[in-house]
Amino acid sequence: ISADGWWGEETSAGLQRFMNAVRGAGLVVDGVISSQPAREAARCPGIVGGWEWVEDYHGSPTILAMQTWLKLRRGSGATSTMNGKTIRTLQQHYGISPDDRLDGPSQTIMALQNEINQYVG
């Protein structure tokens, strides 16, 4: 996938393939991160497609797989929704100063894209 720091459908599909490869997550690879809280979209201007931001959200199996991969646990951060804690943990995973945001272009998104490419490029 293109490591440009912008998260679109290609990155969503890449993350799904990556989680299937490293976690055996059994995710459908459709390029969509489903049912995410609309209120969190403002902290994620680097996400430009491949996400479903809704008021009545239920979470995404892809985000839950990523949170589990990052060692977040239910009740302490694994919510299946993108939030500040998930972003902060992802930033810390890549050694990036945490700011709980995915700006565009984003160093954090670019680091994730590069890691995805190492496994499922």
C-alpha positions in Angstrom: 0.0 0.0 0.0 1.1 3.6 -0.4 2.9 4.8 2.7 1.8 8.4 2.4 0.4 9.1 5.9 -3.2 9.3 4.7 -5.6 6.5 5.7 -8.1 5.5 3.0 -9.7 2.3 1.8 -6.3 0.8 0.7 -5.0 1.2 4.3 -8.1 -0.2 5.8 -7.9 -3.3 3.6 -4.2 -3.5 4.3 -4.8 -3.4 8.1 -7.4 -6.1 7.7 -5.0 -8.3 5.8 -2.2 -7.5 8.3 -4.4 -8.5 11.3 -5.4 -11.7 9.5 -1.7 -12.5 8.9 -0.3 -11.7 12.4 -3.4 -12.4 14.6 -5.3 -14.9 12.6 -8.2 -12.5 13.0 -10.4 -13.9 10.3 -11.5 -10.5 9.2 -13.4 -9.8 5.9 -11.1 -7.7 3.7 -13.5 -5.1 2.4 -11.5 -1.9 3.0 -14.0 -0.5 5.5 -13.6 0.2 9.2 -17.2 -0.1 10.3 -19.4 1.7 12.8 -17.0 4.2 14.4 -18.1 7.0 16.7 -18.7 10.2 14.7 -17.4 12.3 17.6 -13.9 10.8 17.1 -13.6 11.8 13.4 -12.4 15.3 14.4 -9.2 13.9 16.0 -8.5 11.9 12.8 -8.2 14.3 9.8 -5.6 11.9 8.3 -8.4 9.4 7.7 -9.8 10.2 4.3 -11.8 7.2 3.4 -12.5 3.6 4.2 -14.2 4.4 7.5 -17.8 4.5 8.6 -18.3 7.4 11.1 -21.8 7.2 12.6 -23.7 8.5 15.7 -25.1 5.1 16.6 -21.9 3.1 16.5 -21.2 -0.5 17.4 -17.4 -0.8 16.8 -15.3 -2.7 14.3 -13.8 -6.2 14.5 -10.8 -4.7 12.6 -10.2 -2.1 15.3 -10.7 -4.7 18.1 -8.1 -6.9 16.4 -5.7 -3.9 16.2 -6.3 -3.0 19.9 -5.6 -6.6 20.9 -2.4 -6.6 18.8 -1.4 -3.4 20.7 -2.1 -5.3 24.0 -5.1 -3.2 25.0 -7.7 -5.2 26.9 -11.4 -4.8 27.2 -12.2 -2.5 30.1 -8.8 -0.9 29.8 -9.0 0.4 26.3 -10.1 -2.4 23.9 -13.4 -1.0 22.8 -13.5 -1.9 19.1 -13.7 1.9 18.4 -11.0 4.3 17.5 -10.4 6.7 20.3 -7.6 8.8 21.9 -6.2 5.8 23.9 -6.0 3.6 20.8 -4.2 6.4 18.9 -1.9 7.1 21.8 -1.0 3.4 22.1 -0.4 3.2 18.4 1.9 6.2 18.5 3.8 4.8 21.4 4.2 1.5 19.5 6.0 3.4 16.8 8.0 5.6 19.1 6.1 8.7 18.1 5.3 11.5 20.6 1.7 10.8 21.5 -0.9 13.6 20.8 -4.0 11.3 20.6 -4.6 12.5 16.9 -4.2 11.2 13.4 -3.4 14.4 11.5 -2.9 14.4 7.8 -0.5 13.4 6.7 0.3 11.5 9.8 3.6 10.0 10.9 1.6 7.4 12.8 -0.4 6.4 9.8 2.8 6.3 7.7 4.5 4.0 10.3 1.4 1.7 10.3 1.4 1.6 6.5 5.1 0.7 6.4 4.6 -2.1 8.9 1.6 -3.4 6.9 3.8 -3.4 3.8 6.5 -5.5 5.7 3.9 -8.3 6.3 1.4 -8.1 3.5 2.6 -5.4 1.1 
